[in-house]
Amino acid sequence: MELLRFFLATGWVAKLVLLILVLFSLASWSVIFGKWRELTSAARATDRFLKVFRKAARLNEVSSQVQSFRSSPLAPMFQAGHSELEAQLRATQRPGGTDGGLRIKSLEAIARALERVRSAELERLQRALPLLATTASATPFIGLFGTVWGIMNTFRAIGATGSTSILTVAPGIAEALINTAAGLLAAIPAVIAYNHLLARVRSLNRRMEDFELEFLNLVERNFN
């Protein structure tokens, strides 16, 4: 409390630095909680979707249930791949309702449709993570600026008064210590959360890549 009292008596630069650090910290915690819920929901929905997809006898069965797994990145991938597959199958139908053996024209087109959605979903999952990286890298230096400023104020006060008493040096030291601590308190959770959440995003991306190959293998085996 004494340090806080001394800090409140310091100049506007120290208070501005602390305000910036507090805003960074609040923003990063908001991202941490939001992304954790989003990625947890996506992982659980992905598990459920894959069970339905692998048990289904027909792709239309999966298509009728895909809206139940909207939080999974695999759901829009399946919709894109299935839509492209149906478009190609309709193109092979002969006049009169007969078909040409249910053959697709281009497996690469289906792969491109899946890849396009996978990229979009990966970008969505990574959204807001750069804020954590920025917080982790920038806030220690912002806090260091506040530390240097506080030390400068301490030496300025000593030079002006010729005294090294606690009343002279305490405001500058408090300014330096609080800004240093605030910078670390903002950076440490951000860097830990960033690495953890990025690992979860990469795990979901690997599952999307595996699903893409699984879907293409299924199409090639049955319609090529």
C-alpha positions in Angstrom: 0.0 0.0 0.0 2.9 2.4 0.7 4.3 1.6 -2.7 1.0 2.3 -4.3 0.6 5.6 -2.4 4.1 6.6 -3.6 3.2 5.5 -7.2 0.0 7.6 -7.2 2.1 10.6 -6.4 4.3 10.1 -9.5 3.9 11.8 -12.9 1.6 11.1 -15.8 4.1 9.1 -17.8 4.2 6.3 -15.2 0.4 6.3 -14.9 0.1 6.1 -18.7 2.5 3.2 -18.9 0.6 1.3 -16.2 -2.7 2.0 -18.0 -1.3 0.6 -21.3 -0.1 -2.5 -19.5 -3.5 -3.0 -17.8 -5.3 -2.6 -21.1 -3.0 -5.2 -22.7 -3.5 -7.5 -19.8 -7.3 -7.2 -19.9 -7.4 -7.8 -23.7 -5.1 -10.8 -23.5 -7.2 -12.4 -20.7 -10.3 -11.8 -22.8 -8.7 -13.6 -25.7 -7.4 -16.4 -23.5 -10.9 -17.2 -22.1 -12.6 -16.7 -25.5 -10.2 -18.9 -27.5 -10.1 -21.6 -24.9 -13.9 -22.0 -25.0 -13.9 -21.8 -28.8 -11.1 -24.4 -29.2 -12.6 -26.7 -26.6 -16.0 -26.6 -28.3 -14.3 -27.2 -31.7 -12.4 -30.2 -30.5 -15.4 -31.8 -28.8 -17.6 -31.2 -31.9 -14.9 -32.7 -34.1 -14.8 -35.9 -32.1 -18.6 -36.2 -32.4 -18.6 -35.4 -36.1 -15.9 -38.0 -36.9 -17.9 -40.7 -35.1 -21.0 -39.8 -37.2 -19.0 -39.6 -40.4 -17.3 -42.9 -40.0 -20.4 -44.8 -39.0 -22.6 -43.4 -41.8 -23.4 -45.7 -44.7 -24.1 -42.7 -47.1 -22.8 -39.2 -47.2 -26.3 -37.8 -47.3 -26.8 -39.2 -43.8 -23.9 -37.0 -42.6 -25.2 -34.0 -44.6 -28.5 -34.2 -42.8 -26.8 -33.9 -39.4 -23.9 -31.6 -40.2 -25.6 -28.5 -38.7 -25.3 -30.2 -35.3 -21.5 -29.8 -35.5 -21.2 -26.2 -36.6 -18.5 -25.5 -34.1 -16.3 -28.1 -35.7 -14.0 -27.0 -38.5 -14.7 -30.3 -40.2 -18.4 -29.5 -40.7 -17.9 -26.7 -43.3 -15.1 -28.8 -44.9 -17.6 -31.7 -45.4 -20.2 -29.3 -46.7 -17.8 -27.9 -49.3 -16.6 -31.3 -50.4 -20.0 -32.8 -50.5 -21.4 -29.9 -52.5 -18.6 -30.2 -55.1 -19.2 -34.0 -55.2 -22.9 -33.7 -55.8 -22.3 -31.0 -58.5 -20.0 -33.3 -60.4 -22.4 -36.3 -60.0 -25.3 -34.2 -61.3 -23.1 -33.2 -64.3 -22.6 -36.9 -65.2 -26.4 -37.7 -65.2 -27.8 -38.5 -68.6 -31.1 -37.0 -69.9 -34.0 -39.0 -68.7 -32.7 -39.5 -65.2 -30.1 -42.2 -65.8 -26.6 -41.7 -64.6 -23.2 -42.4 -66.1 -22.2 -44.8 -63.4 -21.9 -42.1 -60.7 -18.4 -41.0 -61.7 -16.8 -37.7 -60.8 -15.0 -35.5 -63.3 -12.2 -34.2 -61.2 -10.9 -35.3 -57.8 -8.6 -32.3 -57.8 -11.6 -30.0 -57.8 -13.0 -31.6 -54.7 -9.5 -31.4 -53.1 -9.4 -27.7 -53.9 -12.8 -27.1 -52.3 -11.8 -28.9 -49.1 -8.4 -27.0 -49.1 -10.1 -23.7 -49.5 -12.4 -24.2 -46.6 -9.6 -25.7 -44.5 -7.5 -22.5 -45.0 -10.5 -20.3 -44.0 -11.2 -22.4 -40.9 -7.5 -22.4 -39.9 -7.5 -18.6 -40.2 -10.7 -18.4 -38.1 -9.2 -20.6 -35.4 -6.0 -18.5 -35.3 -7.9 -15.2 -35.1 -6.9 -13.0 -32.1 -3.9 -15.2 -31.3 -1.5 -12.5 -32.6 -2.8 -10.2 -29.8 -1.3 -12.7 -27.3 1.9 -12.8 -29.2 2.1 -9.0 -29.2 1.3 -8.8 -25.5 4.0 -11.4 -24.7 6.6 -9.6 -26.7 5.7 -5.9 -26.2 4.6 -5.6 -22.6 8.0 -6.4 -21.0 9.6 -3.6 -23.0 6.7 -1.2 -22.1 7.3 -2.1 -18.5 11.0 -1.6 -18.9 10.4 1.9 -20.3 8.4 2.6 -17.1 11.2 1.2 -15.0 13.8 3.4 -16.7 11.6 6.4 -16.4 11.1 5.7 -12.7 14.9 5.4 -12.1 15.4 8.6 -14.0 12.9 10.4 -11.7 14.7 8.9 -8.7 18.1 10.4 -9.8 16.4 13.7 -10.7 14.9 13.9 -7.2 18.3 13.1 -5.6 20.0 15.7 -7.7 17.4 18.3 -6.9 17.3 17.8 -3.2 20.7 16.4 -2.5 19.1 13.8 -0.3 18.9 10.0 -0.6 16.2 9.6 2.0 13.3 7.2 1.5 10.9 10.1 0.9 13.1 11.3 -1.9 13.7 8.0 -3.8 10.5 6.1 -2.9 8.2 7.6 -5.7 10.7 6.8 -8.4 11.5 3.4 -7.1 7.8 2.6 -6.7 7.2 3.8 -10.2 9.9 1.5 -11.5 9.0 -1.6 -9.5 5.2 -1.4 -10.3 5.8 -0.9 -14.0 8.2 -3.8 -14.1 5.8 -6.1 -12.3 2.9 -5.0 -14.4 4.9 -5.7 -17.6 5.7 -9.2 -16.4 2.2 -9.9 -15.2 0.9 -9.0 -18.6 3.5 -10.9 -20.6 3.8 -14.2 -18.7 0.2 -15.4 -19.0 0.1 -14.2 -22.6 3.1 -16.2 -23.7 2.0 -19.4 -21.8 -1.5 -19.1 -23.2 -0.3 -18.3 -26.7 1.9 -21.5 -26.9 -0.9 -23.6 -25.4 -3.6 -22.3 -27.7 -1.4 -22.4 -30.8 -0.6 -26.1 -30.1 -4.4 -26.8 -29.9 -4.9 -24.9 -33.2 -2.2 -27.0 -34.8 -3.8 -30.2 -33.5 -7.1 -29.2 -35.1 -5.3 -28.3 -38.3 -3.7 -31.8 -38.4 -7.2 -33.3 -37.9 -8.5 -31.2 -40.8 -5.7 -32.4 -43.0 -6.4 -36.0 -42.0 -10.1 -35.5 -42.7 -9.4 -34.0 -46.1 -7.4 -37.1 -47.1 -10.0 -39.4 -45.6 -12.8 -37.7 -47.6 -10.8 -37.8 -50.8 -10.0 -41.5 -50.3 -13.6 -42.2 -49.8 -14.6 -40.3 -52.9 -11.9 -41.9 -55.0 -12.8 -45.4 -53.9 -16.5 -45.0 -54.6 -16.9 -42.5 -57.4 -13.7 -42.6 -59.5 
